[in-house]
Structures are given as C-alpha cells and as structure tokens.
Amino acid sequence: MKRIKKQKSKNTEEDFSIELVKELDKNLDNLKNMLDKPNDLVIREFTVRGTNHKCAVVFIDGLIDTNLVNNNILKNVQIVNERKQLPDDVTELLDEIHREIISICDLKKAKTLDDISNALLYGSTIFYLDGIDQVLIMDTKGWETRAIEEPMSESVIRGPREGFVENIRTNMVLIRRHIQDPNLHFKTHHVGRRSKRVLVVGYLGGVIHPDFLKELNRRLESIDMDDAPESGYIEQWIEDSFLSPFPQLLNTERPDTAAAAIVQGKAIIMLDGTPFVLIAPLTLGNAFQSPEDYYERWTIGSALRVLRYFAAFIAMFLPSLYIALVSYHQGMIPSELAFSIAATRDGVPFPPFVEAILMAITMELLREAGARLPKTIGQTIGIVGGLVIGEAAVLAGIVSPVMVVVVALTAIASFALPAYSVAISFRLVRFFFMFSAAVLGLYGIILVYIMINIHIVNLKSMGVPFSSPFAPTFLKDWKDLVLRAPIPTLTKRPGYLKPSDNTSANKGDTK
C-alpha cells in the first residue's frame, strides 16, 4: 500500500530546532512562545540556596504529581545541607544537583526545545539553571487514570477479571505480571507528528521470529499522521490489505490473552491512551478461540469451539440459504416444511430477498442503537425493540414468521463469536451471500464461497498466511484448531509462526 508522506510545517521545524542558551529568562521566553503561553504552564523561579544562581522548575499543571515535585525537587533544591558547600561553577553545580540533590529515579539532561517540549507535554518536570545551556528532565507523571476493571468486550465465566487501561505504563506492568521472563522486551516508538504518542511493541526475545519482528517495526516506523488516538489507526495503517473485509490484527482488552500470544511467539502493540492492545499476526483459527477454551477441561473447550464454528456457519449462510431454497430450489425442501413456509408467506408482498434485507437491516439498526444508548436502557431497547418490531412486521404482513426466526438465529449466532471485529466481518460478508443467492440461488452462494476462500488463502497478516494452519497445512497445529487437545499434549508453539524456540513453555495458545 502506497503511503503519502506529509510535509512538516516550516514553523514547527524552526521552533523545535532551537537549542538552549545560557540565559534563563531567554530560555523561559522561548518555551512560553513555543507553547503560546498556555494557562496551565507553571513556572516556579527561585534561587539555589547557598548560591546566587537563579533556577526555575517548569511543568504542566494536571500532568504531574504535585507532591513529588514539592518534596523531591523544590524542597531538596531550596533546603540544601548547610554543612555541604555547593560549587560556584554552574556546570559543576548542575552536576551536583543531578547527582545528589534531586531525588527522582528517571532523570536525564537535554539541550534542545524538541526534547523539552516532548517531555513537558508527557508529564515531566524541567529544571532550568541560569548560566548553562542544559536542563534536567525529571519524570513526574501523575495524571488521573482509570482503575483496572473487568473488560466489557471480552467477558468470561472463568478467568482473570483484570483488563487493560488507557495508561501504557500500567499495561506494561500487567504484561510483566503474567510473564516474568528477562527475555520479555518492549520496544518504544512514537507515532503522530503532532501528538507524539508512545507506542510499545512487546515480544519475547529468543522466541519470536526475527524477520517477523523486523517487518513489524518497519511498518510501525512508516506511520506518518498527525495523531493516532486509538489503536485502530495503527491497525489500519500496517495491515496487509485494506480492501479485505477481514481484520488482519486482533485487538484485546485482556492481559492474559496478550501474554499468551507473546509466549507463543507473537507480538503485541500497545498505544498510550487506549485499552485495546493489538496482537499480530492473526489467523482464521484465532478468530474462534477464547481464553476459556484453556481454563476449562479439553472436552468442554473443544465443544465450545465446535459450537462457535457452527455459529459462524449460521451467521454467514443461513439467510442466503433460505433465500436460495425458497426462491429457486423449492424441491430441496421437505414437503411438509415447504407447505408450512408457503402458508406463512401467504399475503407477504415482498420476495424472500427483500424480506431478508429489511429484517437484516432492522436487526443491525437495533444492534447499533443498543450499543450507543446508555447501558441501563441499551439492552432493553435491543431485546424489546426486536420483539416488538418482529411481531408487528408479521402481523402487518410485511415479513413471514419463518424469516423472523431466520434473522433472529443469525443474530444470535453472530454474538457467539468471541472476537468482535471478526463478527462484524462475518455480518458484512453475509450480505454478499444474500445478494448472490437472490440472483443465482445455490450456485451464487457456491460462487461467492469460492471467491472468499481464494481471498482468504491469499490474505496475509504481517506476512503470515491468514488461512494458517489450514493452508499452508501444519498438521501438528491442528491439535489446537477446531478441537483443543489436552493441555499436556500442547508442547509445541504454532509452526506457522516459525518461532526461534519451538518448545512451548506455556501449554496452549489463548490467541
């Protein structure tokens, strides 16, 4: 996919290339002018006690931990040990403050407005000292964050209840709690020319394939946009085919799901400001897997997974099969059932295709309305609205009762798929089957099915075949595909990932 690189603003490059000078007042003026003198910019000027050197502490109100700044920076610099003589040389004084006075763990020096602005707008505090063209950048982040809660989009009956939050540091801690391995690495990127959001790639060194990791980092470094407010922007930028209806990366709110993916040789992409973490690569088999498949016994996990495959078949094919059989292939329907369907359709003014389209669109509207309404009434609107509209449509003679049952089963089946983005794709593909069934009957369904299979076989996720391990075939990976074998037998990582270490330390691949 060709990317168009945007040109940077001339003023932006000139401002950000300014280096510090030795005059404190001029440095502060340059900073205020660059930020356009914001109301939340706090500048505290004072004198280092025991010397005549002026200094200043600068931060953005609301982004920092005020107690940390007061107790570990201001108090330490203003109340210096009287028995210790501070050096008069400004360079030595800054080094002394850096080494012994300011008690902050993450502390570094900087010389340009680019470094200062990036740190300041991400919750750091800047220490200026008059007479030197260097500053100290101190990590004092302390903004309000959401507490760790159970993920709403991936509920489970059995399993951990914690979910990712919008703070990327907290999310990294959640991953480290699951994987206490020194080979767990996090590579940091910055995306968004204006926003400069922090993006972190997590992977297990010695397990992930080096070429896959190299390709992933290359795609992330090619991102060129002003802002990436959600991980969906990242997903759409680095995916292999933007024309495909199927997602090529999986998103999750569950730390256990992300950790299991890392252990299997995959990579995760975390973006600051969103709880949705991306997992790469994604294959067709992953779309039908749920964390509970591994938390329950293998017989239960296998049965649930088979049920999901059956639900996917219903979600994609049931309306189109109804249209094809009723419109073109009545002879394939058992006689008693055919007479029953004919009786229920008596008086319906629309053909089966129009009938199905009307009901399918109505169901999608109810689903979307239920998702956008407040939680307390959203579910009620979805359930009651579906029942009322379905019954009213039947009584009015617009649709047949059989069609209401078909659409209801299709909607329920689409809810059974654990990955929301995959379920949406199946709902979209369903309309293609319905159109083909209305034109060519069963032949149209078979034709579209062949076309989709060709597309899936040619589709890749970060260079990995989307149809793996079906095609190309990895028979050893079939132990954890449609059926889930007992945990003690899952001793190998997926072969399609080509992991550097094929022996699995974590028995099972959650995603």
C-alpha positions as CSV (number, residue, x, y, z in Angstrom):
1,M,0.0,0.0,0.0
2,K,1.5,3.4,-1.0
3,R,1.8,6.0,1.7
4,I,1.8,9.7,1.0
5,K,4.3,11.5,3.3
6,K,3.1,14.8,4.6
7,Q,5.4,17.7,4.7
8,K,6.2,19.2,8.1
9,S,5.4,22.7,8.9
10,K,8.3,25.1,8.4
11,N,7.5,27.0,11.6
12,T,7.3,23.7,13.5
13,E,10.8,22.6,12.4
14,E,12.3,26.1,13.1
15,D,10.8,26.3,16.6
16,F,11.7,22.7,17.6
17,S,15.3,23.0,16.3
18,I,16.1,25.9,18.7
19,E,18.9,25.0,21.1
20,L,19.1,26.3,24.6
21,V,21.1,29.4,25.5
22,K,22.8,30.2,28.8
23,E,20.3,33.0,29.8
24,L,17.5,31.6,32.0
25,D,15.0,34.3,31.0
26,K,15.5,33.8,27.3
27,N,15.1,30.1,27.6
28,L,11.8,30.5,29.5
29,D,10.6,33.1,26.9
30,N,11.4,30.7,24.1
31,L,9.4,27.9,25.8
32,K,6.4,30.1,26.5
33,N,6.4,31.4,23.0
34,M,6.6,27.9,21.5
35,L,3.6,26.8,23.6
36,D,1.7,30.1,23.1
37,K,1.8,30.9,26.8
38,P,-0.8,28.3,28.0
39,N,-2.7,28.9,31.2
40,D,-1.7,25.5,32.6
41,L,2.1,26.1,32.2
42,V,3.5,26.6,35.7
43,I,6.9,28.3,36.1
44,R,8.5,28.5,39.6
45,E,11.6,30.7,39.7
46,F,13.8,30.8,42.8
47,T,17.5,30.7,43.8
48,V,19.5,27.7,44.7
49,R,20.1,28.1,48.4
50,G,23.6,28.9,49.4
51,T,24.4,30.3,45.9
52,N,23.5,33.3,43.8
53,H,22.4,31.1,40.8
54,K,18.8,31.6,39.6
55,C,16.9,28.5,38.6
56,A,13.3,27.5,37.6
57,V,11.1,24.5,37.7
58,V,8.6,24.2,34.8
59,F,5.7,21.8,34.4
60,I,2.2,21.4,33.0
61,D,-0.5,21.6,35.7
62,G,-2.5,18.4,35.9
63,L,0.1,16.2,34.2
64,I,2.4,15.9,37.1
65,D,2.4,14.5,40.7
66,T,2.5,17.7,42.7
67,N,3.7,16.1,45.9
68,L,6.6,14.5,44.0
69,V,7.7,17.9,42.6
70,N,7.3,19.7,46.0
71,N,9.1,17.1,48.2
72,N,11.7,15.6,45.8
73,I,12.6,18.6,43.7
74,L,11.7,22.0,45.2
75,K,12.3,21.1,48.8
76,N,15.7,19.4,48.0
77,V,17.0,22.3,46.0
78,Q,15.8,25.1,48.3
79,I,16.8,23.3,51.6
80,V,20.4,22.3,50.9
81,N,22.6,20.8,53.6
82,E,24.4,23.7,55.3
83,R,27.5,21.6,56.0
84,K,28.0,21.0,52.3
85,Q,29.4,23.8,50.2
86,L,27.9,23.9,46.7
87,P,30.3,24.7,43.8
88,D,30.3,28.1,42.3
89,D,30.9,26.8,38.7
90,V,27.4,26.5,37.1
91,T,28.4,23.3,35.2
92,E,29.6,21.6,38.4
93,L,26.5,22.9,40.2
94,L,24.1,21.3,37.7
95,D,26.1,18.0,38.0
96,E,25.8,18.2,41.8
97,I,22.1,18.8,41.7
98,H,21.8,16.0,39.2
99,R,23.8,13.5,41.3
100,E,22.9,14.3,44.9
101,I,20.1,16.8,45.4
102,I,17.1,15.9,43.2
103,S,15.7,12.5,44.3
104,I,13.9,11.4,41.2
105,C,14.6,8.0,39.7
106,D,14.2,8.9,36.0
107,L,16.4,11.9,35.5
108,K,18.3,13.0,32.4
109,K,19.8,16.0,30.7
110,A,18.7,17.8,27.5
111,K,19.8,20.7,25.3
112,T,17.0,21.4,22.7
113,L,13.4,22.6,22.8
114,D,12.4,19.4,21.0
115,D,13.5,17.2,23.9
116,I,12.0,19.7,26.5
117,S,8.6,20.0,24.8
118,N,8.1,16.3,24.3
119,A,9.0,15.6,27.9
120,L,7.0,18.5,29.3
121,L,3.8,17.5,27.4
122,Y,4.1,14.0,28.7
123,G,4.2,14.7,32.3
124,S,7.8,15.6,33.0
125,T,9.2,18.5,35.0
126,I,12.0,20.6,33.6
127,F,14.7,22.1,35.8
128,Y,16.4,25.2,34.4
129,L,19.6,26.7,35.8
130,D,20.8,30.2,34.8
131,G,24.2,30.3,33.1
132,I,24.2,26.9,31.3
133,D,22.6,25.6,28.1
134,Q,21.4,22.4,29.6
135,V,18.3,21.4,31.6
136,L,17.3,18.4,33.7
137,I,14.2,16.4,32.7
138,M,12.5,14.6,35.6
139,D,9.8,12.0,35.2
140,T,7.0,13.2,37.5
141,K,3.9,11.8,35.7
142,G,0.8,11.9,37.9
143,W,-2.4,12.4,35.9
144,E,-5.7,10.8,36.7
145,T,-6.2,7.3,35.3
146,R,-9.0,4.8,35.2
147,A,-8.8,1.9,37.7
148,I,-8.2,-1.6,36.4
149,E,-11.5,-3.2,35.8
150,E,-13.0,-6.3,34.1
151,P,-13.0,-5.9,30.3
152,M,-16.5,-5.2,29.0
153,S,-16.0,-6.5,25.5
154,E,-14.4,-9.9,26.4
155,S,-16.3,-11.3,29.4
156,V,-15.5,-14.8,30.6
157,I,-17.1,-17.1,33.2
158,R,-13.8,-18.4,34.4
159,G,-10.5,-16.5,34.3
160,P,-8.8,-13.2,35.4
161,R,-11.0,-10.2,35.8
162,E,-8.4,-7.5,35.1
163,G,-8.3,-5.6,31.9
164,F,-6.0,-3.1,30.2
165,V,-6.5,0.7,30.9
166,E,-5.5,3.8,29.0
167,N,-2.2,4.2,30.7
168,I,0.5,2.4,28.7
169,R,2.8,2.0,31.8
170,T,0.1,0.3,33.7
171,N,-0.5,-2.0,30.7
172,M,3.2,-2.9,30.6
173,V,3.1,-3.8,34.3
174,L,0.1,-6.1,33.7
175,I,2.0,-7.9,31.0
176,R,5.1,-8.3,33.2
177,R,3.0,-9.7,35.9
178,H,1.9,-12.5,33.6
179,I,5.4,-13.1,32.0
180,Q,8.2,-12.8,34.5
181,D,10.9,-13.5,31.9
182,P,14.1,-11.4,31.3
183,N,13.6,-12.1,27.6
184,L,10.4,-10.1,27.6
185,H,11.2,-6.9,25.7
186,F,9.4,-3.7,25.0
187,K,10.5,-1.5,22.0
188,T,9.2,2.1,22.1
189,H,8.1,4.1,19.1
190,H,6.5,7.5,18.8
191,V,3.6,8.0,16.4
192,G,1.8,11.2,15.4
193,R,3.7,14.1,14.2
194,R,1.7,16.4,16.4
195,S,0.6,14.1,19.3
196,K,3.8,12.1,19.6
197,R,2.0,9.3,21.3
198,V,4.0,6.5,22.8
199,L,3.6,3.1,21.1
200,V,5.2,0.0,22.5
201,V,5.9,-3.4,20.8
202,G,6.0,-6.3,23.3
203,Y,7.6,-9.6,22.4
204,L,9.6,-12.5,23.8
205,G,13.2,-12.5,22.7
206,G,14.5,-15.9,21.6
207,V,11.0,-17.0,20.7
208,I,9.6,-14.6,18.1
209,H,10.9,-14.9,14.5
210,P,13.5,-12.1,13.9
211,D,12.2,-11.4,10.3
212,F,8.7,-11.0,11.6
213,L,9.8,-8.6,14.3
214,K,11.9,-6.6,11.8
215,E,8.9,-6.3,9.4
216,L,6.6,-5.2,12.2
217,N,9.0,-2.5,13.3
218,R,9.5,-1.3,9.7
219,R,5.7,-0.9,9.2
220,L,5.4,1.0,12.5
221,E,8.2,3.3,11.6
222,S,6.5,4.1,8.3
223,I,3.4,5.6,10.1
224,D,3.1,9.3,9.1
225,M,0.0,11.0,10.6
226,D,-0.7,13.9,12.9
227,D,-2.3,11.8,15.6
228,A,-3.3,8.2,16.3
229,P,-6.0,8.5,19.0
230,E,-6.7,4.7,19.1
231,S,-5.0,1.5,18.1
232,G,-7.5,1.1,15.2
233,Y,-5.5,3.8,13.4
234,I,-2.3,1.7,13.8
235,E,-4.1,-1.5,12.7
236,Q,-5.4,0.1,9.5
237,W,-2.0,1.6,8.7
238,I,0.1,-1.5,9.0
239,E,-2.4,-4.2,7.8
240,D,-1.5,-6.1,4.6
241,S,-4.8,-5.4,2.7
242,F,-7.1,-2.5,3.5
243,L,-9.6,-3.8,0.9
244,S,-10.2,-7.1,2.8
245,P,-13.4,-7.4,4.9
246,F,-11.5,-9.5,7.4
247,P,-9.3,-7.9,10.1
248,Q,-5.6,-8.8,10.0
249,L,-4.8,-8.0,13.6
250,L,-6.6,-9.0,16.7
251,N,-7.5,-6.4,19.4
252,T,-8.0,-7.4,23.0
253,E,-8.5,-5.8,26.4
254,R,-7.3,-8.9,28.3
255,P,-3.7,-9.0,29.7
256,D,-3.9,-12.9,29.9
257,T,-4.8,-13.0,26.2
258,A,-1.9,-10.7,25.2
259,A,0.5,-12.5,27.4
260,A,-0.4,-15.9,26.0
261,A,0.1,-14.5,22.5
262,I,3.6,-13.3,23.4
263,V,4.6,-16.6,24.8
264,Q,3.5,-18.3,21.6
265,G,5.9,-16.2,19.5
266,K,3.6,-13.3,18.5
267,A,3.9,-9.6,19.2
268,I,1.6,-7.1,20.8
269,I,1.2,-3.4,20.0
270,M,0.2,-1.1,22.9
271,L,-0.7,2.5,22.3
272,D,-0.9,5.1,25.0
273,G,-4.4,6.4,25.5
274,T,-6.4,3.2,24.6
275,P,-7.1,-0.1,26.5
276,F,-7.2,-2.0,23.2
277,V,-4.0,-3.9,22.5
278,L,-3.2,-5.3,19.1
279,I,-1.9,-8.9,18.6
280,A,0.0,-9.8,15.4
281,P,-0.3,-11.9,13.4
282,L,-3.9,-13.0,13.3
283,T,-5.1,-16.2,11.6
284,L,-8.5,-17.6,10.8
285,G,-8.3,-20.1,13.6
286,N,-7.6,-17.4,16.2
287,A,-11.0,-15.9,15.5
288,F,-12.8,-18.8,17.1
289,Q,-10.6,-19.1,20.2
290,S,-11.5,-17.8,23.6
291,P,-9.4,-17.7,26.8
292,E,-12.0,-20.0,28.4
293,D,-11.0,-22.8,26.0
294,Y,-7.9,-23.3,28.1
295,Y,-9.3,-22.5,31.5
296,E,-11.8,-25.4,31.2
297,R,-11.2,-29.1,30.6
298,W,-10.3,-30.0,27.0
299,T,-13.7,-31.7,26.3
300,I,-15.6,-28.5,27.3
301,G,-13.2,-26.3,25.4
302,S,-13.4,-28.4,22.3
303,A,-17.2,-28.5,22.4
304,L,-17.5,-24.7,22.8
305,R,-15.1,-24.2,19.9
306,V,-17.0,-26.5,17.6
307,L,-20.2,-24.6,18.6
308,R,-18.5,-21.4,17.5
309,Y,-17.6,-22.8,14.1
310,F,-21.3,-23.9,13.7
311,A,-22.4,-20.4,14.8
312,A,-20.1,-18.8,12.2
313,F,-21.7,-21.0,9.5
314,I,-25.2,-19.9,10.6
315,A,-24.2,-16.3,10.8
316,M,-22.9,-16.3,7.2
317,F,-25.1,-18.8,5.3
318,L,-28.5,-19.1,6.9
319,P,-30.3,-16.1,5.4
320,S,-28.8,-16.8,1.9
321,L,-29.7,-20.5,2.1
322,Y,-33.3,-19.5,3.0
323,I,-33.5,-17.1,0.1
324,A,-32.0,-19.6,-2.4
325,L,-34.2,-22.5,-1.3
326,V,-37.4,-20.6,-1.2
327,S,-36.8,-18.7,-4.4
328,Y,-35.1,-21.3,-6.7
329,H,-34.8,-24.7,-5.1
330,Q,-38.2,-25.5,-3.5
331,G,-37.7,-29.1,-4.4
332,M,-34.8,-29.5,-2.0
333,I,-37.1,-28.5,1.0
334,P,-39.0,-31.4,2.6
335,S,-42.7,-31.3,1.6
336,E,-44.2,-30.7,5.0
337,L,-41.7,-27.9,5.7
338,A,-42.3,-26.4,2.2
339,F,-46.1,-26.3,2.7
340,S,-45.5,-24.7,6.1
341,I,-43.3,-22.0,4.7
342,A,-45.7,-21.4,1.8
343,A,-48.6,-21.0,4.2
344,T,-46.6,-18.4,6.4
345,R,-45.7,-16.5,3.2
346,D,-49.3,-16.2,2.1
347,G,-50.0,-12.5,1.7
348,V,-46.4,-11.3,2.1
349,P,-45.9,-8.7,-0.7
350,F,-42.1,-8.9,-1.0
351,P,-39.9,-11.6,-2.4
352,P,-37.7,-13.5,0.1
353,F,-34.6,-11.4,-0.7
354,V,-36.3,-8.1,0.0
355,E,-37.9,-9.6,3.1
356,A,-34.5,-10.8,4.4
357,I,-32.8,-7.4,3.6
358,L,-35.4,-5.5,5.5
359,M,-35.2,-7.7,8.6
360,A,-31.4,-7.8,8.5
361,I,-31.0,-4.1,8.2
362,T,-33.6,-3.6,11.0
363,M,-31.6,-6.0,13.2
364,E,-28.4,-4.1,12.5
365,L,-30.1,-0.8,13.4
366,L,-31.3,-2.3,16.7
367,R,-27.8,-3.6,17.5
368,E,-26.2,-0.2,16.7
369,A,-28.8,1.7,18.7
370,G,-28.4,-0.6,21.7
371,A,-24.6,-0.1,21.6
372,R,-24.9,3.7,21.5
373,L,-27.6,4.1,24.1
374,P,-26.8,4.2,27.9
375,K,-26.0,0.8,29.3
376,T,-29.1,0.8,31.5
377,I,-31.5,1.0,28.6
378,G,-29.4,-0.2,25.7
379,Q,-30.1,-3.9,26.3
380,T,-33.7,-3.3,26.9
381,I,-34.1,-1.4,23.6
382,G,-32.3,-4.2,21.8
383,I,-34.4,-7.0,23.2
384,V,-37.8,-5.3,23.4
385,G,-37.3,-3.5,20.1
386,G,-36.5,-6.7,18.3
387,L,-39.6,-8.5,19.7
388,V,-42.0,-5.6,19.1
389,I,-40.8,-4.9,15.6
390,G,-40.6,-8.5,14.6
391,E,-44.2,-9.2,15.9
392,A,-45.5,-6.0,14.3
393,A,-43.9,-6.8,11.0
394,V,-45.5,-10.3,11.0
395,L,-49.0,-9.0,12.0
396,A,-48.7,-6.3,9.3
397,G,-48.0,-9.0,6.7
398,I,-44.6,-7.4,5.7
399,V,-42.5,-10.4,6.5
400,S,-43.2,-14.1,7.3
401,P,-42.7,-15.7,10.7
402,V,-40.0,-18.0,9.3
403,M,-37.9,-15.0,8.2
404,V,-38.1,-13.6,11.7
405,V,-36.8,-16.8,13.1
406,V,-34.0,-17.0,10.4
407,V,-32.8,-13.4,11.2
408,A,-33.0,-14.0,14.9
409,L,-30.9,-17.2,14.7
410,T,-28.4,-15.3,12.5
411,A,-28.1,-12.5,15.0
412,I,-27.6,-14.9,18.0
413,A,-25.0,-16.9,16.1
414,S,-23.0,-13.7,15.3
415,F,-22.9,-12.9,19.0
416,A,-21.3,-16.3,19.7
417,L,-18.0,-15.3,18.1
418,P,-15.5,-14.1,20.7
419,A,-13.7,-11.5,18.5
420,Y,-16.0,-8.5,17.9
421,S,-14.1,-7.3,14.8
422,V,-14.3,-10.8,13.2
423,A,-18.0,-11.0,14.0
424,I,-18.6,-7.7,12.2
425,S,-16.7,-9.0,9.2
426,F,-18.9,-12.1,9.1
427,R,-22.0,-9.9,9.2
428,L,-20.7,-7.9,6.3
429,V,-19.9,-11.0,4.2
430,R,-23.4,-12.3,4.9
431,F,-24.9,-9.6,2.7
432,F,-22.8,-10.7,-0.3
433,F,-24.1,-14.2,0.1
434,M,-27.7,-12.9,0.3
435,F,-27.3,-10.9,-3.0
436,S,-25.7,-13.9,-4.7
437,A,-28.5,-16.2,-3.5
438,A,-31.1,-13.8,-4.8
439,V,-29.5,-13.8,-8.3
440,L,-28.2,-17.3,-8.8
441,G,-29.6,-19.3,-5.9
442,L,-27.3,-22.0,-4.5
443,Y,-24.9,-21.5,-7.5
444,G,-24.4,-17.9,-6.4
445,I,-23.7,-19.0,-2.8
446,I,-21.1,-21.5,-4.0
447,L,-19.5,-18.9,-6.3
448,V,-19.2,-16.3,-3.6
449,Y,-17.9,-19.0,-1.2
450,I,-15.2,-20.0,-3.6
451,M,-14.2,-16.3,-4.1
452,I,-14.0,-15.8,-0.4
453,N,-11.8,-18.9,0.0
454,I,-9.5,-17.6,-2.7
455,H,-9.3,-14.3,-0.9
456,I,-8.6,-15.9,2.5
457,V,-5.9,-18.1,1.1
458,N,-4.1,-15.1,-0.5
459,L,-4.6,-12.9,2.5
460,K,-1.7,-12.4,4.9
461,S,-1.3,-10.9,8.4
462,M,2.0,-9.3,8.8
463,G,3.4,-11.6,6.1
464,V,1.9,-14.7,7.8
465,P,-0.8,-16.6,5.8
466,F,-4.2,-15.7,7.2
467,S,-5.5,-19.3,6.4
468,S,-2.8,-20.9,8.5
469,P,-2.7,-23.7,9.6
470,F,-5.4,-24.9,7.2
471,A,-3.4,-23.7,4.2
472,P,-0.5,-23.9,4.2
473,T,-1.1,-27.0,6.2
474,F,0.6,-27.5,9.6
475,L,-0.9,-30.8,10.8
476,K,0.8,-30.5,14.2
477,D,-1.0,-27.2,14.8
478,W,-4.4,-28.9,14.3
479,K,-4.3,-30.1,17.9
480,D,-5.4,-26.6,18.8
481,L,-7.6,-25.6,15.9
482,V,-11.1,-26.9,15.7
483,L,-10.7,-29.2,18.7
484,R,-8.5,-28.4,21.6
485,A,-6.3,-31.3,22.7
486,P,-5.5,-31.9,26.4
487,I,-3.0,-29.4,27.8
488,P,-0.2,-31.9,28.4
489,T,-0.1,-32.6,24.6
490,L,0.3,-29.0,23.6
491,T,4.0,-28.9,23.9
492,K,4.9,-27.0,20.7
493,R,4.4,-23.5,19.6
494,P,2.4,-22.9,16.4
495,G,4.6,-23.9,13.4
496,Y,3.2,-21.2,11.1
497,L,4.9,-18.6,13.3
498,K,8.3,-20.2,12.8
499,P,9.4,-19.4,16.3
500,S,13.1,-19.5,17.2
501,D,12.2,-21.7,20.2
502,N,9.6,-24.2,19.1
503,T,9.1,-25.8,22.6
504,S,6.2,-24.2,24.3
505,A,6.7,-23.1,27.9
506,N,3.0,-22.1,28.1
507,K,0.8,-25.1,27.2
508,G,-1.8,-23.5,24.9
509,D,-2.3,-20.5,22.7
510,T,-5.0,-18.3,24.0
511,K,-4.9,-16.1,21.0
